[in-house]
Amino acid sequence: MSHPGKARPAAQPRSWGAAASGWLTDPRAPLFALGLLSLIASVWFLLLTRGQYFFSDEWTRFAFFPNLGIEWSLHGTSGHLILVNILLYRSLLEIFGAGSYLPFKLLGLLLQIAAVWLLFLYLRRRVNPWLIVCCLAPLFFLGAAWPVTASAYGIVILTPIVLGLAALLALERTGRWWAFIASVLLGVAVLSHSGALPFLVGAAVLIWLSDPSLKARLWVVAPALLVYLAWFLWSRYLSPGLDSFEEPLALGNAAFAAASLVQGPAAALAAITGAFYRLTESGELNFDLAPGYLLLALAVVGVGTVWRSGRARISSRVLIPASMLVAFLILIAFGMSDPDRQPTSPRYLYFTVMCVVWILCEISPGIRWQKGGYVAVLAVFALGAIANASIYGKAANGLRSAGISARAALSALEVAGPAASPSYGFIDKKGDGSSPTRWSNFVAVGLQRRSIDRFGSAAYAPAELRTADSHLRTEVDGILIAAEAIKPARATGAQPSARCGWVLPTPGSTRSATAKIAPGKSLLVLPYGDGVGALTVSAMRFGTDPVAVGSVGRRAAEVSFPRDRSSRPWRATLSAERGARLCTVG
């Protein structure tokens, strides 16, 4: 009750420090921060992935599986059971067609966000939520794992991760109904990719920590494990030969397990901190494990010292991500004879990084954090984010270039139509899969044609092609020449309809001549004279730079230009160091 005659004291303005402290202690603040990060990551992803299109294994989803039966789809590819991923791609193709890559990118983005949020919800009851946000934020911008974070290809890797995390979250709740949901989620995860197998291990450990009975673990995990084992035996022994790719697993590689168990966490620590890459003399990115080994040694010594000193009690729940990481790295070991299947492979780094930060979060409640500890962790992750963002951007640019090349290939196939050889495959032969700019763009005409007819494609329209830059149009010409098998062949018999009018004068000197050839006609090259040197034939149609077609010896040769879906003529150029006569043949 206020006293008469006494003035009420004026309210003191709240300081910025007090306001910030109040906001940091608000339980809703970490949720808001993670939501803001999700929004930033979404804008970042959509901006940097503009212009991308299918690449790498995604071409098999487009070219192979939509055209083949359930047996092929169930068999999988590269030794993996990927039925759910095949169905996801098939559904998007059936609904949206192949003219736009946006639906695939949106699905990949949703899976990225879902993975982070599910792990946050799983950890937040035991771990400081601000530490969780700090540790999980790099997963949004992890350039070291660019196939997962910087493209829709991440659908393949993220689908089993999201389903597996949802299963663990369900197991956190009590009741047989939640256990049943977890069992179903694990089964679907296994059907999506072999990357779900570590989650079976994690689920078994989680159940064991609350109920040591074997029956409880088998009830949840056994159905998914039996499904995978049944598929494995069927695909290897009862239905072999369907997989168009070599078996990536070799039992003899078990000797690599020890190396994998060390390289995996070292690569993850190097990836998180950004101390993971170096540029070779040719400008290629090369993953450097040396900083990772140092960081791993420091981490092991630090955790061991804290634990032995008794100043911290490490929760047994750390066994869940630790066992999952070990299982994952052992699986990698069986494929380590393949250079693309190393623990440093970008496609594997997302899972290993996730497990390492998960382990850190599970350890953190038992550590007596000194002042500035959280700031130090934040600084390390912030510095790592800068390096990862740089690689993310380079990867996105490389994937954009690959997408442009893929669209150029599709445009060439649209122009070629039935003139394209069914067995022709456009593959970037210089690619070795070691960096985003070197992934091959796979277009197999025999299977691709049916997919294009059914789902469409992102081929450039004729008007777009005419206004595209010269490099792209030249690339289309090169693919057309290869797909239509345009090359010199020995001329046979008389050519009564030949019209000859182009002659290279002055034998012995370098000269060139150009002839305009309509589709459906041929160029006849008649060498003459005693000069030496090759007669080189080049051609261009949409571009402004000639593309080499082949060389002609001393005998008459004919270069056929098949009739296709475009009436635009070819311009053939002959460069010679001796005399030659050019003729068009009807």
C-alpha positions as CSV (number, residue, x, y, z in Angstrom):
1,M,0.0,0.0,0.0
2,S,1.3,3.4,-0.9
3,H,1.7,6.0,1.7
4,P,0.1,9.4,1.2
5,G,2.5,12.2,0.7
6,K,5.3,10.0,-0.6
7,A,6.2,10.1,-4.2
8,R,6.6,6.7,-6.0
9,P,10.2,6.1,-7.0
10,A,10.8,6.4,-10.7
11,A,11.3,3.1,-12.6
12,Q,15.0,2.4,-13.3
13,P,15.8,1.8,-16.9
14,R,16.9,-1.7,-17.6
15,S,20.6,-2.0,-18.7
16,W,21.6,-3.6,-21.9
17,G,23.6,-6.2,-20.0
18,A,20.6,-7.1,-17.9
19,A,18.4,-7.4,-21.0
20,A,20.9,-9.6,-22.7
21,S,21.3,-11.8,-19.6
22,G,17.5,-12.1,-19.4
23,W,17.2,-13.1,-23.1
24,L,20.0,-15.6,-22.8
25,T,18.3,-17.3,-19.9
26,D,14.9,-17.4,-21.6
27,P,14.3,-21.1,-22.5
28,R,12.7,-19.9,-25.8
29,A,15.8,-18.0,-26.9
30,P,17.8,-21.0,-28.2
31,L,14.8,-22.1,-30.2
32,F,14.6,-18.7,-31.7
33,A,18.4,-18.7,-32.5
34,L,18.2,-22.1,-34.1
35,G,15.2,-20.9,-36.1
36,L,17.0,-17.9,-37.3
37,L,20.0,-20.0,-38.3
38,S,17.6,-22.3,-40.2
39,L,16.3,-19.3,-42.1
40,I,19.7,-18.0,-42.9
41,A,20.9,-21.4,-44.0
42,S,17.8,-21.7,-46.2
43,V,18.4,-18.4,-48.0
44,W,22.1,-19.3,-48.2
45,F,21.4,-22.7,-49.8
46,L,18.8,-21.4,-52.3
47,L,21.0,-18.5,-53.4
48,L,24.2,-20.5,-53.9
49,T,22.6,-23.5,-55.5
50,R,21.0,-21.5,-58.3
51,G,21.6,-23.1,-61.7
52,Q,22.3,-26.6,-60.4
53,Y,20.9,-29.7,-61.9
54,F,21.3,-33.5,-61.5
55,F,24.9,-34.7,-61.0
56,S,26.7,-37.8,-60.0
57,D,24.4,-40.6,-58.8
58,E,21.4,-38.5,-59.3
59,W,21.5,-39.3,-63.0
60,T,20.8,-42.9,-62.1
61,R,17.6,-41.9,-60.4
62,F,16.6,-40.1,-63.5
63,A,17.9,-42.4,-66.3
64,F,17.7,-45.8,-64.8
65,F,15.2,-46.4,-62.1
66,P,12.1,-44.7,-63.5
67,N,12.3,-47.0,-66.6
68,L,13.0,-50.3,-64.9
69,G,11.0,-52.6,-62.7
70,I,10.8,-53.0,-59.0
71,E,13.4,-55.7,-59.0
72,W,16.1,-53.3,-60.3
73,S,14.9,-50.6,-57.9
74,L,15.0,-53.0,-55.0
75,H,18.4,-54.2,-56.0
76,G,19.9,-50.7,-55.5
77,T,23.2,-49.3,-56.7
78,S,26.8,-49.5,-55.7
79,G,26.0,-52.2,-53.1
80,H,23.4,-50.0,-51.3
81,L,19.7,-50.6,-50.7
82,I,18.2,-47.2,-51.7
83,L,14.6,-48.1,-52.4
84,V,13.1,-45.2,-50.4
85,N,15.4,-42.7,-52.1
86,I,14.4,-44.1,-55.5
87,L,10.8,-43.7,-54.7
88,L,11.4,-40.2,-53.5
89,Y,13.0,-39.2,-56.8
90,R,10.4,-41.1,-58.7
91,S,7.6,-39.3,-56.9
92,L,9.1,-35.8,-57.5
93,L,9.6,-36.7,-61.2
94,E,6.0,-37.9,-61.5
95,I,4.6,-34.8,-59.8
96,F,6.9,-32.0,-61.0
97,G,8.7,-33.4,-64.0
98,A,12.4,-33.0,-64.7
99,G,12.2,-29.4,-66.1
100,S,13.0,-27.9,-62.7
101,Y,15.6,-28.9,-60.1
102,L,13.9,-26.8,-57.4
103,P,11.6,-29.5,-55.9
104,F,14.7,-31.7,-55.3
105,K,16.6,-28.8,-53.8
106,L,13.7,-28.0,-51.5
107,L,13.5,-31.6,-50.3
108,G,17.3,-31.7,-49.6
109,L,17.0,-28.4,-47.7
110,L,14.1,-29.7,-45.6
111,L,16.1,-32.8,-44.7
112,Q,19.1,-30.6,-43.7
113,I,17.0,-28.5,-41.4
114,A,15.1,-31.6,-40.0
115,A,18.4,-33.4,-39.1
116,V,19.7,-30.4,-37.1
117,W,16.3,-29.9,-35.3
118,L,15.8,-33.5,-34.5
119,L,19.3,-33.8,-32.9
120,F,18.6,-30.5,-31.0
121,L,15.3,-31.9,-29.6
122,Y,17.1,-35.1,-28.7
123,L,19.8,-33.4,-26.7
124,R,18.1,-30.3,-25.1
125,R,16.8,-32.0,-21.9
126,R,20.4,-32.9,-20.8
127,V,22.7,-30.4,-22.5
128,N,22.9,-26.6,-22.4
129,P,20.8,-25.6,-25.3
130,W,23.1,-22.7,-26.3
131,L,26.0,-25.2,-26.5
132,I,23.8,-27.4,-28.7
133,V,23.0,-24.5,-31.1
134,C,26.7,-23.6,-31.2
135,C,27.8,-27.2,-32.0
136,L,25.0,-27.9,-34.6
137,A,25.2,-24.6,-36.5
138,P,28.2,-25.8,-38.6
139,L,26.1,-28.6,-40.0
140,F,24.1,-26.0,-42.0
141,F,27.2,-24.6,-43.7
142,L,29.6,-27.6,-43.8
143,G,31.5,-27.0,-47.0
144,A,33.8,-30.0,-46.2
145,A,30.7,-32.1,-46.8
146,W,29.6,-30.2,-49.9
147,P,27.7,-33.0,-51.7
148,V,25.4,-33.2,-48.7
149,T,25.0,-29.5,-47.8
150,A,25.5,-27.7,-51.1
151,S,23.3,-29.8,-53.4
152,A,20.1,-31.9,-53.6
153,Y,22.3,-34.9,-53.7
154,G,22.2,-34.7,-49.9
155,I,18.8,-36.4,-50.1
156,V,20.6,-39.7,-50.4
157,I,22.7,-39.2,-47.3
158,L,20.3,-37.2,-45.2
159,T,17.2,-39.5,-45.5
160,P,18.5,-42.3,-43.3
161,I,20.0,-39.7,-40.9
162,V,16.6,-37.9,-40.4
163,L,14.7,-41.2,-40.0
164,G,17.3,-42.6,-37.6
165,L,17.3,-39.5,-35.4
166,A,13.5,-39.6,-35.4
167,A,13.7,-43.2,-34.2
168,L,16.1,-42.3,-31.4
169,L,13.8,-39.4,-30.4
170,A,10.9,-41.8,-30.2
171,L,12.9,-44.2,-28.1
172,E,13.4,-41.3,-25.6
173,R,9.8,-41.6,-24.8
174,T,8.3,-44.4,-22.7
175,G,5.7,-46.9,-23.9
176,R,5.5,-49.7,-26.4
177,W,3.7,-47.5,-28.9
178,W,6.8,-45.2,-29.1
179,A,9.0,-48.3,-29.4
180,F,6.9,-49.6,-32.3
181,I,7.2,-46.2,-34.1
182,A,10.9,-46.3,-33.6
183,S,11.1,-49.8,-35.0
184,V,9.1,-48.7,-38.1
185,L,11.3,-45.6,-38.6
186,L,14.5,-47.7,-38.4
187,G,13.1,-50.1,-41.0
188,V,12.3,-47.3,-43.4
189,A,15.7,-45.8,-42.7
190,V,17.4,-49.1,-43.7
191,L,15.3,-49.2,-46.9
192,S,16.6,-45.7,-47.8
193,H,20.3,-46.3,-47.5
194,S,23.0,-48.4,-45.8
195,G,23.9,-45.3,-43.9
196,A,21.1,-46.2,-41.5
197,L,22.9,-49.2,-40.1
198,P,24.8,-47.2,-37.5
199,F,21.5,-46.1,-36.1
200,L,20.5,-49.7,-35.4
201,V,23.6,-49.8,-33.2
202,G,22.8,-46.5,-31.6
203,A,19.2,-47.6,-30.9
204,A,20.4,-50.9,-29.3
205,V,22.8,-49.0,-27.0
206,L,20.1,-46.5,-26.1
207,I,17.7,-49.3,-25.1
208,W,20.4,-51.1,-23.3
209,L,21.1,-48.1,-21.1
210,S,17.5,-48.0,-19.9
211,D,16.7,-51.7,-20.1
212,P,19.7,-54.2,-20.3
213,S,17.5,-57.1,-21.4
214,L,18.3,-58.5,-24.8
215,K,14.6,-58.9,-25.5
216,A,13.9,-55.2,-25.3
217,R,16.7,-54.4,-27.9
218,L,15.6,-57.2,-30.3
219,W,12.0,-56.1,-30.3
220,V,12.9,-52.7,-31.8
221,V,16.1,-53.3,-33.8
222,A,15.7,-56.9,-35.1
223,P,13.0,-56.2,-37.8
224,A,15.1,-53.6,-39.5
225,L,18.2,-55.7,-39.2
226,L,16.5,-58.8,-40.6
227,V,15.1,-56.8,-43.6
228,Y,18.6,-55.6,-44.4
229,L,20.2,-59.1,-44.1
230,A,17.4,-60.6,-46.2
231,W,18.0,-58.0,-48.9
232,F,21.8,-58.4,-48.7
233,L,21.6,-62.2,-49.3
234,W,19.0,-61.8,-52.0
235,S,20.9,-59.1,-53.9
236,R,24.3,-60.9,-53.7
237,Y,23.3,-64.6,-54.2
238,L,19.7,-64.9,-55.5
239,S,19.5,-62.0,-57.8
240,P,23.1,-61.0,-58.9
241,G,24.0,-59.1,-61.9
242,L,21.4,-56.3,-61.8
243,D,23.7,-53.8,-60.2
244,S,25.3,-51.8,-63.0
245,F,28.1,-50.7,-60.7
246,E,30.9,-52.7,-59.1
247,E,30.5,-54.0,-55.6
248,P,32.2,-51.4,-53.4
249,L,32.7,-53.6,-50.3
250,A,35.5,-56.1,-50.0
251,L,35.8,-58.3,-46.9
252,G,39.6,-58.2,-47.3
253,N,39.5,-54.5,-46.4
254,A,38.8,-55.3,-42.7
255,A,42.5,-54.6,-42.2
256,F,41.7,-50.9,-42.9
257,A,39.4,-50.7,-39.8
258,A,42.1,-49.4,-37.5
259,A,43.1,-46.6,-40.0
260,S,39.5,-45.7,-40.5
261,L,38.8,-45.4,-36.8
262,V,41.6,-42.9,-36.5
263,Q,41.1,-41.0,-39.8
264,G,37.4,-40.6,-39.3
265,P,37.3,-38.4,-36.1
266,A,40.5,-36.7,-37.2
267,A,38.8,-35.7,-40.5
268,A,35.7,-34.6,-38.6
269,L,37.7,-32.3,-36.3
270,A,39.6,-30.9,-39.2
271,A,36.4,-30.3,-41.0
272,I,34.7,-28.5,-38.1
273,T,37.6,-26.2,-37.4
274,G,38.2,-25.5,-41.1
275,A,41.8,-26.7,-40.9
276,F,41.2,-29.4,-43.5
277,Y,42.1,-28.4,-47.0
278,R,45.0,-27.3,-49.0
279,L,45.3,-26.3,-52.7
280,T,47.5,-28.4,-54.9
281,E,49.7,-26.9,-57.7
282,S,46.9,-27.5,-60.2
283,G,44.4,-25.6,-58.0
284,E,42.5,-28.7,-56.8
285,L,41.3,-29.1,-53.3
286,N,43.0,-31.8,-51.3
287,F,41.9,-32.8,-47.8
288,D,44.7,-32.4,-45.3
289,L,44.5,-34.8,-42.3
290,A,47.6,-33.5,-40.5
291,P,45.7,-30.8,-38.5
292,G,43.0,-33.3,-37.8
293,Y,45.5,-35.7,-36.2
294,L,46.8,-33.0,-34.0
295,L,43.3,-31.9,-32.9
296,L,42.3,-35.5,-32.2
297,A,45.4,-36.0,-30.0
298,L,44.6,-32.8,-28.1
299,A,40.9,-33.9,-27.7
300,V,41.8,-37.3,-26.4
301,V,44.4,-35.9,-24.0
302,G,42.0,-33.2,-22.8
303,V,39.0,-35.5,-22.2
304,G,41.3,-38.1,-20.6
305,T,42.8,-35.6,-18.2
306,V,39.5,-34.1,-17.1
307,W,38.0,-37.6,-16.6
308,R,41.0,-39.0,-14.6
309,S,41.2,-35.9,-12.5
310,G,37.7,-36.5,-11.2
311,R,36.6,-33.0,-12.1
312,A,34.1,-34.4,-14.6
313,R,31.7,-37.3,-14.8
314,I,31.1,-38.4,-18.4
315,S,27.6,-39.6,-19.0
316,S,27.1,-43.2,-20.3
317,R,24.9,-41.7,-23.0
318,V,28.1,-40.7,-24.9
319,L,28.2,-44.4,-25.9
320,I,25.3,-43.8,-28.3
321,P,27.0,-41.5,-30.8
322,A,30.4,-43.1,-30.1
323,S,29.1,-46.6,-31.0
324,M,27.4,-45.2,-34.1
325,L,30.6,-43.5,-35.2
326,V,32.6,-46.7,-34.7
327,A,30.1,-48.7,-36.7
328,F,30.1,-46.1,-39.5
329,L,33.8,-46.1,-39.8
330,I,34.1,-49.8,-39.8
331,L,31.6,-49.9,-42.7
332,I,33.8,-47.3,-44.5
333,A,36.8,-49.5,-44.0
334,F,35.3,-52.3,-46.1
335,G,35.3,-49.9,-49.1
336,M,38.6,-48.1,-48.5
337,S,40.3,-49.7,-51.5
338,D,38.3,-47.3,-53.6
339,P,39.9,-43.8,-53.5
340,D,36.4,-42.2,-53.4
341,R,35.4,-44.2,-50.3
342,Q,37.9,-42.8,-47.8
343,P,37.0,-41.3,-44.3
344,T,37.9,-37.9,-45.8
345,S,35.3,-38.3,-48.6
346,P,32.9,-35.3,-48.6
347,R,29.9,-37.6,-48.7
348,Y,30.9,-39.3,-45.4
349,L,32.1,-36.2,-43.5
350,Y,28.6,-35.0,-42.6
351,F,27.8,-38.1,-40.5
352,T,31.2,-38.2,-38.8
353,V,31.0,-34.4,-38.0
354,M,27.5,-34.9,-36.6
355,C,28.7,-37.8,-34.4
356,V,31.7,-35.8,-33.1
357,V,29.7,-32.7,-32.1
358,W,27.1,-35.1,-30.6
359,I,29.8,-36.7,-28.5
360,L,31.0,-33.2,-27.4
361,C,27.4,-32.3,-26.4
362,E,27.0,-35.5,-24.4
363,I,30.3,-35.0,-22.6
364,S,29.7,-31.3,-21.8
365,P,27.2,-31.6,-18.9
366,G,29.9,-33.3,-16.8
367,I,32.6,-30.7,-17.4
368,R,33.0,-27.9,-15.0
369,W,33.3,-25.1,-17.6
370,Q,35.6,-22.3,-16.7
371,K,34.8,-18.7,-17.6
372,G,35.2,-18.2,-21.3
373,G,34.8,-21.9,-22.1
374,Y,31.7,-21.3,-24.1
375,V,33.2,-18.3,-25.8
376,A,36.2,-20.4,-26.8
377,V,34.0,-23.1,-28.3
378,L,32.0,-20.5,-30.1
379,A,35.3,-18.9,-31.5
380,V,36.6,-22.2,-32.8
381,F,33.3,-23.0,-34.6
382,A,33.1,-19.5,-35.9
383,L,36.6,-19.7,-37.5
384,G,35.7,-23.1,-38.9
385,A,32.5,-21.7,-40.4
386,I,34.5,-19.1,-42.4
387,A,36.7,-21.8,-44.0
388,N,33.7,-24.1,-44.6
389,A,31.7,-21.2,-46.1
390,S,34.5,-20.6,-48.6
391,I,34.6,-24.2,-49.7
392,Y,30.8,-24.3,-49.7
393,G,30.8,-21.4,-52.2
394,K,33.4,-23.0,-54.4
395,A,31.6,-26.3,-54.4
396,A,28.3,-24.5,-55.3
397,N,29.9,-22.7,-58.2
398,G,31.4,-26.0,-59.4
399,L,28.0,-27.7,-59.2
400,R,26.5,-24.8,-61.0
401,S,29.0,-25.2,-63.9
402,A,28.2,-28.9,-63.9
403,G,24.5,-28.1,-64.1
404,I,25.1,-25.9,-67.1
405,S,27.0,-28.6,-68.8
406,A,24.3,-31.1,-68.0
407,R,21.7,-28.8,-69.5
408,A,23.9,-28.4,-72.6
409,A,24.1,-32.1,-72.9
410,L,20.3,-32.4,-72.7
411,S,19.9,-29.7,-75.2
412,A,22.3,-31.5,-77.6
413,L,20.3,-34.7,-77.2
414,E,17.0,-32.8,-77.8
415,V,18.5,-31.5,-81.1
416,A,19.9,-34.9,-82.1
417,G,16.7,-36.8,-81.4
418,P,16.7,-40.2,-83.1
419,A,20.0,-39.3,-84.8
420,A,21.8,-39.8,-81.4
421,S,23.4,-43.2,-81.0
422,P,21.5,-45.2,-78.3
423,S,24.7,-46.4,-76.8
424,Y,26.3,-43.0,-76.5
425,G,27.0,-41.7,-73.0
426,F,28.2,-38.2,-72.2
427,I,30.8,-38.5,-69.5
428,D,33.3,-36.0,-68.5
429,K,36.3,-38.3,-68.9
430,K,38.7,-35.9,-67.0
431,G,36.5,-36.2,-63.9
432,D,37.6,-38.3,-61.0
433,G,35.1,-37.3,-58.5
434,S,37.6,-35.6,-56.2
435,S,36.1,-32.1,-56.4
436,P,32.8,-30.5,-57.3
437,T,34.1,-29.2,-60.6
438,R,35.1,-32.7,-61.8
439,W,32.0,-34.7,-61.1
440,S,30.8,-36.4,-64.4
441,N,27.5,-35.5,-65.9
442,F,26.1,-38.8,-66.9
443,V,23.6,-38.9,-69.8
444,A,23.1,-42.4,-71.3
445,V,20.9,-41.9,-74.4
446,G,19.4,-45.3,-74.5
447,L,17.8,-45.1,-71.1
448,Q,17.6,-41.3,-70.9
449,R,15.4,-41.0,-73.9
450,R,12.5,-42.6,-72.2
451,S,13.0,-40.5,-69.1
452,I,13.0,-37.3,-71.2
453,D,9.9,-38.3,-73.1
454,R,8.1,-39.1,-69.8
455,F,9.4,-36.4,-67.4
456,G,10.8,-33.7,-69.7
457,S,14.2,-32.2,-69.1
458,A,15.9,-28.9,-68.4
459,A,17.3,-28.6,-71.9
460,Y,17.7,-25.0,-73.2
461,A,14.9,-23.9,-75.5
462,P,16.0,-22.9,-79.0
463,A,15.7,-19.2,-78.2
464,E,17.8,-19.7,-75.1
465,L,20.4,-21.6,-77.0
466,R,20.8,-18.9,-79.6
467,T,21.4,-16.3,-77.0
468,A,23.6,-18.4,-74.7
469,D,27.3,-17.6,-74.4
470,S,29.6,-18.9,-77.0
471,H,31.3,-21.4,-74.7
472,L,28.0,-23.1,-73.9
473,R,27.0,-23.3,-77.6
474,T,30.4,-24.7,-78.5
475,E,29.9,-27.4,-75.8
476,V,26.5,-28.3,-77.4
477,D,28.2,-28.6,-80.8
478,G,30.8,-31.0,-79.3
479,I,28.2,-33.2,-77.7
480,L,26.2,-33.2,-80.9
481,I,29.3,-34.3,-82.9
482,A,29.9,-37.1,-80.4
483,A,26.3,-38.2,-80.0
484,E,25.6,-38.3,-83.8
485,A,28.9,-40.0,-84.4
486,I,30.1,-37.3,-86.9
487,K,33.6,-38.3,-88.0
488,P,35.5,-38.9,-91.3
489,A,35.0,-42.3,-92.9
490,R,36.5,-43.7,-96.1
491,A,34.5,-42.6,-99.1
492,T,33.1,-45.6,-101.0
493,G,32.0,-45.8,-104.6
494,A,31.1,-43.0,-107.0
495,Q,29.4,-39.9,-105.8
496,P,27.1,-38.9,-108.7
497,S,25.3,-36.2,-106.7
498,A,28.5,-34.6,-105.4
499,R,28.8,-30.8,-105.9
500,C,32.4,-29.7,-105.7
501,G,33.3,-26.1,-105.4
502,W,35.8,-25.6,-102.6
503,V,39.5,-26.1,-103.4
504,L,42.5,-25.5,-101.1
505,P,45.1,-23.8,-103.3
506,T,48.8,-23.9,-103.1
507,P,49.7,-27.4,-102.0
508,G,52.4,-27.4,-99.3
509,S,51.2,-24.3,-97.5
510,T,48.7,-24.1,-94.6
511,R,45.3,-23.2,-95.8
512,S,41.7,-23.6,-94.7
513,A,38.3,-23.6,-96.3
514,T,34.7,-23.6,-95.0
515,A,31.7,-25.3,-96.4
516,K,28.1,-24.9,-95.3
517,I,26.5,-28.4,-94.9
518,A,22.7,-28.9,-94.4
519,P,21.6,-31.7,-92.1
520,G,21.2,-34.9,-94.0
521,K,24.1,-34.2,-96.4
522,S,27.8,-35.2,-96.3
523,L,31.1,-33.5,-96.9
524,L,33.4,-35.2,-99.3
525,V,37.1,-34.5,-98.9
526,L,39.3,-35.3,-101.9
527,P,43.0,-34.9,-101.1
528,Y,45.5,-34.3,-104.0
529,G,49.1,-33.3,-104.5
530,D,52.3,-34.6,-102.9
531,G,52.2,-32.4,-99.8
532,V,52.6,-33.8,-96.4
533,G,50.7,-33.3,-93.2
534,A,47.2,-34.0,-92.0
535,L,43.9,-32.7,-93.3
536,T,41.9,-31.7,-90.2
537,V,38.1,-31.4,-90.3
538,S,36.3,-29.3,-87.8
539,A,32.6,-28.3,-87.5
540,M,30.4,-25.8,-85.7
541,R,26.6,-25.3,-85.7
542,F,25.4,-23.3,-82.7
543,G,28.7,-22.0,-81.5
544,T,31.4,-19.7,-82.9
545,D,34.4,-21.9,-82.3
546,P,35.1,-25.0,-84.5
547,V,35.1,-28.4,-82.8
548,A,37.5,-31.0,-84.2
549,V,35.8,-33.8,-86.0
550,G,38.8,-35.9,-87.2
551,S,41.6,-36.1,-89.6
552,V,41.7,-37.3,-93.3
553,G,44.7,-39.2,-94.8
554,R,45.6,-39.5,-98.4
555,R,42.4,-41.3,-99.4
556,A,39.1,-39.7,-100.1
557,A,36.9,-39.4,-97.0
558,E,33.3,-38.6,-96.3
559,V,31.9,-36.9,-93.2
560,S,28.1,-37.4,-92.8
561,F,25.9,-34.9,-90.9
562,P,22.7,-36.8,-90.0
563,R,19.3,-35.2,-90.3
564,D,18.0,-34.4,-86.8
565,R,15.5,-32.1,-85.2
566,S,17.1,-28.8,-86.2
567,S,17.3,-27.4,-89.7
568,R,20.3,-25.2,-88.8
569,P,23.2,-26.0,-91.1
570,W,26.6,-27.0,-90.1
571,R,29.8,-25.1,-91.1
572,A,32.6,-27.5,-91.8
573,T,36.2,-26.3,-91.9
574,L,39.1,-28.1,-93.5
575,S,42.6,-27.1,-92.5
576,A,45.3,-28.6,-94.7
577,E,49.0,-28.6,-95.3
578,R,48.4,-30.0,-98.9
579,G,45.8,-29.6,-101.6
580,A,42.3,-30.9,-101.1
581,R,38.9,-30.5,-102.8
582,L,35.7,-30.2,-100.8
583,C,32.3,-31.4,-102.1
584,T,28.8,-31.7,-100.7
585,V,27.0,-35.0,-101.2
586,G,23.3,-35.2,-101.2
